[in-house]
Amino acid sequence: MVKITDKKQQNSIRENYSNAISQLLLGPGSERINQDIEHEIISEKPQTRYVTGILYPFKELKEVSTEDIETTLEAQEFLNKEEESAEIDNSFLPSSLGITFYCKSSKKDIDIEIHSSYYKKIKNPFIQTKKEVLEELQEKIALSEVMNIEKLFKFDLENSKIKYEDSFEDRDGTISDFLNELKPDDKAKDSEMLFLLKKIKNINYKNKSCFERVPVFFEVKLDSSKEGISSQKLLVEEEKTFQVFSKVQKINVAKEETVTAITIVLKNISENHLFQTEISIKAQKSVEFKASEDVKLPDLSKLNSEDAMNFFLYRDKRTYAFGRGVSAVWKEEHRKVSEIKTSYIPSYELRPMSFDIDGISPDVLSAESYIGSDYKAQLEKLNQFVEQYDKWIDSIMKESKTLIPEYVELSKENIEKCKNCSHRMKKTINFLSKDKDAFAAFNKANEAMLLQRLKNSIEKEEAYNSKNYQIANFKWRPFQLAFVLNSLESILNEESSDRELLDLIWVSTGGGKTEAYLFAIAAVVIYRRLKYQNYSGVTVIMRYTLRLLTAQQFDRASQLICALEFIRRKEGNLGESEISIGLWIGEGTQNKLKDARADFKDMVEQKNLAYAKKKNTFQVLECPWCHEQHSIIPDDKNFQSKRRWGYYEIEKKNDFNMKCLNKKCEFSKGLPIYVVDELIYKKRPTLLFGTVDKFAQVPLKEETASLFGSDDPEKYRRPELIIQDELHLISGPLGSIVGLYEAGFDYILKNANGSIAPKYIASTATIRNADDQVKGIFDRKVSQFPPSGINITDNFFVKEDTHAYGRKYLGIMPTGKSQVTAEIRLLSSMLQTIRELGLSIDEEELYWTVAGYFNSIRELGKASGLIKDDVKEHINQLYRRNNTNKRFMNDDTSVELTSRIPGIEIPTILKKLDIPHNRITEECKGAERYQKTVDTLIATNMLSVGVDIDRLNAMFVVGQPKLTSEYIQATSRVGRQSLGLVCTLYNSSRSRDRSHYETFQSYHESLYKFVESSSVTPFSVPALEKAAAGVIVAMLRNTIDSLAGDNSAKNILEFEDALEKVNDYLMERVKASEDRRKLYREDASRIINNFGDKWCDIAEEVEDTAELFKYYLYKSKAEEFQGKLLLRSFEDKSTHWEATKVMGTMRNVEDTAYLRIID
């Protein structure tokens, strides 16, 4: 197996791959009958063959009724019902296309070029092939006993062509006899002669027609000096006619400058279909194209602050043309556009980020430079790093003076943020120089990051003992080191003036955010152990929103925790209790040890290892320290032997530790990893790794108090660092509920620590209005890192690399084809084409597995059925068309990642996705060779976060996602290490899809500019009604010992002052979150106080009757309970009417209803 790493080679393969897909969908070049693509010959009607780029006759459009079109569209019944379809008219069977642009011209005439084609019927065409194949065929004919076989063919050896003799009538029968006569060797699947004969027979069967492409070209002169609308007809030949409409408008953009706005529309008024039509305009010397931003600069003072800032930062990302029923593209160099044109399959290459900074020596960024005891040398390197940043700030200050007045104030705002960032970095360096424990934590955190990079335990032991980590080859990216310096002082120093700031890492997907906050985890864990050796408990809480994201990131975090525990064992100053990690998620792990034991018993009783893995709730599939094969999970032969599993200790009655089965591993006696809730509450892992929904359990379970140190604050310190990954997902209804619970957790943590708040860090690649979102959820100000500078392409730490290859996007919108048909054709083309390019197995690996992203489960479900049947059939058609290498597929090679997949199966699916098809042994042949490799991955928004599979490089997206952030996140899953290709399939009946398609290049040039704002309303009435009761209970149970127990709800009467304090605290949060309209205050006060009064009323009632008064019971037990309950689940149908309904999870916080008007 050889990995193709050369980017130039990758790009060549990708270009051939994407071009071949375009040829199959748009043409020309979809069939190998002749070699002249411009005059291609195909064996079926072009309007049947091609998916896009068809201009239908205008007359035909008028004759097609709406009812006919609706019948054609029935196959699209799986359309997302939440999105309104556009009116069906010219969008389904288009007869026209157009383009709008702005320009200045020194001559009155502007040259417009029009390229198009039509196909004419032909019979018995010549077929081109290799000359040696024709010579072989002549030899076979000479030896044949079939009557008249020598009269069947006409050879043109000079041009390597062959066809039937026109005068010979019994073609079908004679060639059938000849095919039957061929020897077995001649009938081999890879026989080019056999393919040639079958091709001749198939395309001429019963004298059927083929279709030959006829290119069409016009040059039209447009008089740009005359305003108004004009039209002219272009005659291709009889009955094949275009009509060209043009609109010219003069626009004054400055006192002495006028720009011409031109719209050109081309209509097919003939009786024939036209194909691959293109309008193009070249600049030359006489025409200068202008961007729409040049024509009218918006009044920035009337925009909100973030919109104005985005306009300023993206001022060099400009729009030069708009498509009409087609996409518009252009070529720009040095802000000069040489050509604009229409394109039915537009493409855009999103340039990658560069992390290289001139003037910074490699040892400044090397983690190995920061593990020794020479703190002066280390501090000097850090100061050099900040000095380079200061120089850059000086340079952009000078540049800002050349900006137009509208941009000057905006530049000042960002430059001030850059200066503040520099100040905070210097503050951290100063803190490290004065606090020896902080410096030691910085050193050991760097060493932990190096250790977890090494792949086996021997390497790690040797590197640690020698302090030589060159083999790890780990260097900080500049933004990672800068973030560490920007935030570390406020993470470690409880009295820092920046402690209450939420530090937000904002870097494009794939930039390396994870390493930045893993270092923060390592540093705070070590610092706390050095400062407070007698304290243990949860130090860091890391929260995610999706199970998939949690599962994959948990593996990376486990490697770091093992490194930290290894260091603790080797050194004597980091406390006696182990450094550990716990996975606390809503689904996929067990709550009780007895249930985990039952799972393990069930696993080893399965009939094979694959079934056993599907029952696995232990999440860890290999040792995160030594990475030995079968260190946790056995091979196929030994899976029924309990002691071959790293989980076998679960059968003991005492504590359960997973073990690495490699006896040479540091963790052969137990891994510091806990995945069963019961053990997590008992062990209080150093790093608690969980999904946000699980935190709804805090008011319901007494044991959860251990996670906050609430049950024994003298022994256990409260968590000191809270990390929220993928912040953009904490929005909408979920964000509102999380924000309300967050108010409670903030109270708990501050109350116990004497008002010392934990430090908050968040990360995202896509966010808008972060200030409002962070204020709404966390009641904190946000410091976004890195600050943007004065241009979106360069913030010093991260630059756009205009010279490197990046992820390539293709846009496809079907014309005259249903969305289902287009989907089948696109996926089939992506799967089969990689086998048709004559690539090596290693080159095929680049685009072997195709990921599909869908906007709803409904759409995905339909596609799942298509892959099993229609896609396979169309792949066979493509194979038979050109006799290339066949793509073998079976049901086992298509996997799904959606919310309907059980959480316990996700780790196995992720592992399966990592298996490259070029790893399969050479002994396997045909379909067997690829049986272990995933062909297609279909997913909904679960794919859009945290799936880091390096071998995924090809993706299709069905329909424009509702949110740009979702589109960015999903498509960023491909091309993380190699060059990715994304094919976006737009729906022509959805107006929003059409808009994105028509402005494809403009949209993709400025993707992050179009990220939508997130909204959270934690103190709205719906949120309060669902969650306020749970939040109040959590606050009181975790701050007052006498209210902590499951049966202690009655004690509230002794703590009415505390209840009032909690209510007042929540009301202060309400007031802080309100705008000037004060929308929430009255309702919030009513809901919060009513619950408190109700709690006290029930307590008084049970005081008189001596009934039991519990906080909460799960549904099954609540039905049998005879006492009183304070809380019950929304699903609880028991007769405990006194109980207030509360959420047991934050998932599915809103239900969606679909309505359809039927009369």
C-alpha positions, -999 to +999 in steps of 0.1 A: +000+000+000+014+034-011-002+066+000-003+093-027+010+124-009+022+146-037-003+173-041+005+179-078-002+143-085-034+144-064-046+174-083-040+157-117-061+127-105-088+150-092-089+170-124-093+139-145-119+126-120-140+157-119-138+162-157-150+127-163-179+132-139-188+164-158-186+145-191-211+120-179-236+145-165-232+174-190-212+161-219-196+159-243-174+129-238-197+104-221-191+075-246-161+061-264-174+056-299-151+081-314-122+101-301-133+136-313-152+148-282-164+179-299-182+157-325-190+129-301-213+100-310-236+086-283-259+056-285-290+072-269-309+104-271-288+132-255-318+145-236-320+111-220-283+107-215-275+141-199-286+155-166-279+192-170-271+218-197-302+212-218-322+240-234-357+228-242-376+241-272-397+271-261-426+256-281-423+223-262-425+242-230-458+258-239-473+224-248-463+208-215-490+212-189-484+218-152-500+184-146-474+167-168-445+183-149-460+174-116-462+138-128-426+139-138-418+153-103-436+126-084-403+109-079-393+138-057-419+130-031-392+128-005-386+166-007-380+182+026-415+193+036-402+221+057-390+240+026-414+255+002-409+246-035-405+272-061-433+276-087-427+250-115-423+268-148-392+273-169-371+260-139-379+223-148-378+224-186-357+256-192-356+271-226-333+300-217-302+310-198-286+344-190-259+364-173-257+399-158-225+418-153-210+453-150-183+468-171-166+499-186-159+498-223-138+521-244-155+509-275-193+509-281-193+472-293-187+444-268-181+409-283-203+382-269-193+346-277-220+318-277-211+281-278-237+255-280-245+222-298-273+200-311-273+163-319-283+148-352-294+112-358-270+089-376-270+052-383-242+028-384-214+051-373-177+044-375-163+033-341-127+042-332-104+018-314-068+008-314-053-003-346-040-036-332-075-045-321-087-041-357-058-061-370-067-089-345-103-088-356-093-092-393-072-123-384-103-138-366-125-131-396-101-147-420-103-179-399-140-178-393-165-203-407-195-180-404-211-174-437-205-139-453-186-127-422-160-111-445-188-089-459-200-077-425-175-050-417-159-020-433-124-012-420-105+021-420-072+010-406-055+044-413-079+061-389-084+030-367-121+029-374-147+002-381-184-001-389-209-024-406-210-024-444-241-003-453-252-028-480-251-058-458-286-066-444-282-097-421-261-078-395-276-089-362-277-126-370-242-128-386-224-110-358-243-131-332-230-163-350-195-148-350-196-140-313-207-175-306-179-189-326-152-171-306-129-191-284-129-188-246-097-167-246-113-142-270-143-139-247-123-128-216-138-099-198-107-077-206-108-085-243-109-052-262-119-071-293-149-086-276-160-052-263-156-038-298-178-064-314-205-060-287-203-023-291-209-025-328-238-049-323-254-029-295-254+005-312-266-009-344-291-034-331-321-036-354-307-006-373-312+018-343-300+053-344-270+070-328-266+107-322-237+128-334-229+162-317-228+192-339-210+222-323-224+257-327-206+290-323-217+326-327-201+359-320-225+387-313-217+424-311-235+442-284-238+480-287-231+491-251-237+527-258-274+524-263-295+519-231-326+497-233-337+463-244-329+447-277-331+413-293-319+394-324-323+359-338-294+336-345-300+309-371-280+278-366-296+260-395-332+255-405-354+250-375-326+255-351-327+291-338-316+312-308-330+345-298-307+368-279-321+394-256-300+421-241-305+449-216-281+478-213-283+503-184-259+531-174-252+536-137-234+566-122-210+553-095-190+585-090-189+621-101-171+613-133-175+576-136-202+556-153-206+518-153-227+498-177-249+471-164-256+444-191-279+414-190-278+389-218-305+362-221-304+334-247-336+316-256-341+284-276-369+292-300-362+262-323-379+229-323-348+210-312-331+206-279-298+224-275-270+213-253-239+225-234-247+262-242-223+288-229-222+326-230-188+342-226-174+377-226-136+384-227-122+417-213-094+423-238-082+459-239-114+476-245-136+460-217-129+463-180-152+443-158-165+458-126-176+441-094-210+447-080-193+460-049-177+488-071-211+499-083-227+505-049-210+506-016-236+501+011-240+526+039-220+508+066-235+530+093-269+515+087-256+479+090-253+462+123-217+461+136-210+425+125-224+429+090-203+461+086-172+443+098-178+414+074-182+437+045-149+454+054-130+421+059-143+405+028-139+436+006-114+417-017-139+389-023-159+404-051-188+394-074-184+401-111-214+383-126-248+368-118-263+337-136-299+335-147-310+298-148-273+289-149-242+297-129-218+326-136-181+322-133-150+344-139-112+344-138-096+370-116-060+378-112-047+409-093-083+423-091-085+421-129-110+398-145-101+385-180-133+366-188-168+360-174-190+332-187-219+309-178-214+274-166-237+245-161-213+228-138-194+256-120-164+248-100-145+267-072-113+257-054-114+269-018-078+277-009-064+261+022-049+279+052-012+284+056+003+284+091+038+294+080+051+327+093+083+343+080+107+353+107+098+327+133+125+300+137+113+263+139+125+258+175+101+286+187+072+264+175+087+231+186+070+216+216+103+199+225+118+234+231+095+238+262+101+206+282+134+214+299+142+234+331+159+264+313+130+287+317+150+318+306+157+303+272+120+292+269+107+326+279+130+342+254+115+321+226+080+330+236+089+367+237+104+364+202+071+349+190+051+378+204+076+404+190+068+391+155+031+396+161+038+431+173+057+439+141+027+426+121+004+448+140+026+478+132+025+469+095-014+467+094-016+500+113+003+516+084-017+499+058-050+510+075-041+546+068-045+540+031-081+527+034-111+547+024-127+567+052-156+542+055-132+515+066-109+534+089-130+531+120-136+494+114-098+488+110-091+507+143-116+484+161-098+452+149-063+466+155-073+473+191-083+437+195-050+426+180-031+448+205-052+433+234-043+398+222-006+408+223-010+422+258-026+390+270+002+368+255+028+390+273+007+387+305+009+349+303+047+350+297+051+372+328+029+349+348+050+319+338+082+337+348+069+344+383+049+313+392+071+282+392+041+259+393+027+275+363+060+272+344+062+235+355+026+229+343+036+246+309+066+222+306+047+191+315+018+199+293+041+202+264+057+169+273+022+152+275+014+165+241+046+150+227+040+117+245+005+112+231+018+117+196+040+086+198+024+054+187+038+026+209+047+022+246+084+014+239+089+047+220+071+066+247+092+051+275+125+057+257+115+093+248+105+101+283+136+087+299+159+104+274+139+136+270+144+132+233+111+136+215+124+143+179+106+112+167+073+128+177+079+156+152+053+178+169+054+215+162+028+240+173+010+258+146+014+295+153-023+301+162-021+271+187+008+285+205-007+320+204-040+307+219-021+290+247-003+323+255-035+343+250-055+323+275-032+304+298-028+331+325-066+333+329-069+295+330-044+290+357-047+323+377-080+323+396-076+361+402-070+370+366-089+400+352-096+378+322-110+349+342-146+358+334-140+361+296-150+332+275-120+325+251-134+314+218-111+296+193-123+306+158-104+288+131-115+271+099-124+234+101-093+212+101-071+240+115-061+222+147-084+236+174-084+203+193-047+204+200-051+239+214-076+230+240-061+196+248-030+216+259-052+238+281-066+206+297-031+192+303-018+225+318-047+230+342-047+194+354-010+195+362-012+230+378-040+219+401-021+188+411+010+209+419-009+236+438-035+213+456-020+178+459-045+169+486-075+176+464-088+154+436-121+152+417-132+166+384-109+193+371-121+198+336-156+193+320-156+190+282-190+191+265-202+182+231-236+181+215-235+150+193-227+114+202-206+109+171-184+140+179-180+128+215-170+093+205-143+103+181-128+131+203-130+109+234-103+087+218-080+117+213-086+130+248-079+095+262-045+095+247-037+127+264-050+115+298-029+084+296+001+106+289-007+127+320-012+096+341+021+082+329+039+114+339+021+113+373+033+077+380+069+086+370+070+118+391+062+121+427+047+156+429+013+152+411-007+137+439-017+101+448-050+098+429-049+088+393-054+112+364-084+098+346-111+104+320-148+095+321-173+093+292-207+106+304-231+105+275-268+101+270-267+069+249-241+043+240-228+036+275-244+019+306-256+036+338-251+006+361-222-019+364-247-048+364-260-037+330-225-034+317-218-070+329-248-082+311-236-064+279-202-081+282-218-115+287-240-109+256-210-099+235-190-131+240-221-152+233-225-137+198-219-159+167-190-138+154-169-107+162-189-084+140-221-091+159-202-088+192-189-053+183-225-042+176-233-050+213-203-032+226-211-003+250-175+001+263-165+025+235-127+019+237-116-003+209-078-002+213-054+009+240-049+046+236-014+043+250+003+015+231-021+012+201-013-025+198-036-046+176-060-067+198-050-048+229-086-044+238-107-064+213-096-099+203-094-113+168-121-134+151-108-167+164-107-157+201-137-134+205-156-159+227-128-162+252-136-137+279-100-131+290-091-120+254-112-089+259-098-058+277-132-056+295-131-090+312-126-074+347-162-063+345-172-097+358-156-089+392-179-075+419-155-046+427-143-017+407-140-021+369-110-009+350-105-017+313-071-033+308-047-033+279-039-069+271-004-060+260+016-071+291+044-047+281+021-017+282+021+008+311-016+002+315-018-036+314-032-035+350-058-009+342-066+021+320-076+054+336-108+054+315-144+050+328-174+046+307-201+033+332-220+061+350-219+043+383-181+043+383-179+078+370-198+091+400-175+070+423-142+077+406-147+114+398-125+114+367-101+143+362-116+150+328-153+146+324-162+141+288-198+143+279-227+155+259-247+185+270-279+166+272-266+144+300-264+174+323-302+174+326-296+145+350-280+168+376-312+178+394-326+142+392-297+121+405-281+125+439-249+109+426-242+136+401-232+159+429-198+141+429-190+156+395-191+191+410-175+182+443-208+193+460-210+163+483-176+169+499-161+203+491-134+199+518-119+170+498-128+178+463-123+211+445-148+222+419-141+220+382-118+248+371-121+246+333-152+242+312-147+235+274-176+237+250-166+224+216-185+233+184-202+263+200-223+270+169-243+238+176-255+253+210-282+273+193-320+274+187-341+254+212-312+233+224-291+264+230-319+280+250-323+250+273-285+247+277-283+284+285-309+280+313-291+250+328-258+269+325-272+296+348-276+269+374-242+254+369-226+288+371-243+294+405-232+260+418-195+265+408-193+301+420-211+294+453-187+266+464-155+284+453-163+316+471-173+334+438-143+321+419-157+311+386-143+284+364-126+294+332-146+289+300-132+280+266-152+273+234-143+265+199-160+268+165-152+271+128-185+288+120-202+314+141-219+348+137-228+372+165-207+353+190-211+381+215-249+377+217-247+339+218-221+337+245-240+363+265-272+343+262-257+310+271-229+317+296-236+353+307-201+362+298-182+385+274-163+367+246-128+371+234-126+357+199-092+343+189-075+350+166-086+386+160-091+392+123-068+421+115-079+442+085-084+414+059-101+381+062-073+363+043-045+372+069-047+375+107-009+368+111-014+333+126-034+320+097-033+331+061-050+320+030-025+301+008-033+313-027-006+291-042-017+258-027-043+233-039-075+233-019-109+216-016-128+218-049-165+223-052-187+214-082-223+227-086-249+206-105-285+216-111-305+192-132-325+204-162-355+183-172-346+155-148-361+148-114-340+152-083-340+114-078-327+107-113-300+133-109-290+118-076-287+083-091-266+096-120-243+117-099-236+090-073-232+064-100-208+086-119-187+093-088-184+057-079-178+042-114-156+070-128-127+063-104-125+028-120-125+042-155-094+065-153-068+037-156-054+045-122-034+023-099-051+008-068-032+034-047-044+063-069-080+049-068-079+051-030-080+089-031-117+090-042-128+054-035-152+061-007-179+086-015-197+104+014-232+117+009-248+145+029-286+148+032-307+175+048-332+151+064-336+115+074-364+113+049-341+122+020-314+099+032-338+070+036-348+073+000-311+074-011-304+043+009-329+024-013-315+039-044-279+028-036-291-008-032-309-009-066-308+020-090-273+032-084-259-003-089-279-007-121-267+026-135-231+016-126-236-015-147-249+007-176-218+029-174-196-002-174-213-017-204-211+016-222-173+019-222-161-016-211-139-001-184-130-016-150-162-025-132-171-012-097-182-040-075-206-031-047-226-049-021-249-039+007-222-043+034-201-016+018-226+012+024-228+026+059-249+053+075-242+079+102-275+093+115-293+097+148-311+064+141-278+045+144-273+031+179-246+049+197-227+017+205-222+010+168-206+044+160-170+036+171-171+004+149-184+024+119-157+050+123-130+022+124-145+007+093-143+040+074-106+041+081-099+009+061-084+018+027-093-003-003-057-006-013-049-024+019-068-055+009-046-085+001-036-091-035-049-127-032-085-114-033-100-109-067-130-091-082-157-082-057-139-100-028-110-075-031-131-046-020-156-063+004-141-047+036-139-012+023-168+013+025-180+024-008-206+049+003-212+068+036-246+085+038-253+109+066-273+138+079-260+166+101-242+141+124-215+141+097-210+179+099-191+178+131-161+159+144-158+132+118-120+132+111-114+104+086-084+113+066-092+090+037-126+107+029-120+129-001-152+127-022-186+139-012-220+147-028-244+171-010-281+167-019-297+201-018-283+233-003-283+229+036-305+254+054-274+269+072-242+279+057-224+268+088-238+233+083-226+233+047-191+244+057-189+219+085-202+190+064-181+196+033-150+201+055-152+164+064-135+156+031-101+166+019-085+170+053-052+155+043-056+150+006-074+171-021-111+169-016-139+171-042-175+181-032-204+178-057-234+199-046-266+187-063-291+216-063-329+211-066-342+232-095-377+234-079-364+251-047-358+288-051-331+289-025-312+262-042-314+280-075-301+312-060-271+294-045-264+277-078-266+309-099-242+327-075-220+296-070-186+312-073-195+343-053-210+322-025-180+298-023-154+326-024-169+341+008-184+311+025-177+322+061-192+356+053-226+340+048-227+321+081-260+329+098-265+343+133-274+319+161-302+326+185-307+315+221-335+326+244-329+307+277-354+328+296-383+326+271-415+311+284-412+278+265-376+273+279-386+282+314-416+259+314-395+230+303-364+235+324-367+261+352-378+236+378-349+213+371-324+242+372-337+254+406-335+220+421-300+214+407-288+247+423-301+239+457-292+202+458-256+210+449-251+239+474-269+228+505-261+194+521-295+190+537-312+192+503-288+168+485-304+134+492-331+119+470-355+120+500-347+154+512-370+176+492-392+182+523-363+201+539-369+231+517-389+247+545-357+251+565-340+269+535-366+293+522-339+320+523-317+299+500-346+293+477-352+331+475-315+336+469-316+312+439-347+329+426-331+363+428-300+350+411-320+337+382-339+369+379-306+388+377-296+365+348-330+373+332-324+410+335-289+407+321-301+388+291-329+412+282-328+440+257-345+473+262-380+458+256-377+437+288-397+409+272-389+381+297-390+396+332-427+393+341-432+358+329-399+346+342-407+359+377-440+342+376-427+308+365-397+308+389-416+319+420-446+297+413-424+266+413-408+277+446-442+282+462-454+248+449-423+231+464-429+247+498-467+238+496-460+201+490-433+201+518-459+216+542-484+189+532-461+160+538-449+175+570-484+170+583-489+135+568-454+121+572-454+109+536-422+104+517-413+133+495-388+125+467-373+147+441-379+124+412-384+088+402-380+073+368-413+064+350-413+027+358-409+033+396-431+065+398-462+044+390-457+023+421-446+051+445-472+061+471-456+093+483-451+127+468-428+137+439-415+172+432-405+164+396-416+140+369-407+134+333-427+146+304-433+110+295-445+100+330-483+092+328-486+083+365-511+100+389-484+122+406-502+154+395-484+174+422-451+169+404-437+195+379-427+181+346-390+183+339-366+171+312-346+140+316-325+149+285-319+180+265-323+161+232-354+165+211-363+197+229-389+206+203-412+185+182-417+193+145-452+191+129-458+189+092-489+205+078-504+201+043-534+220+030-556+194+013-586+216+005 
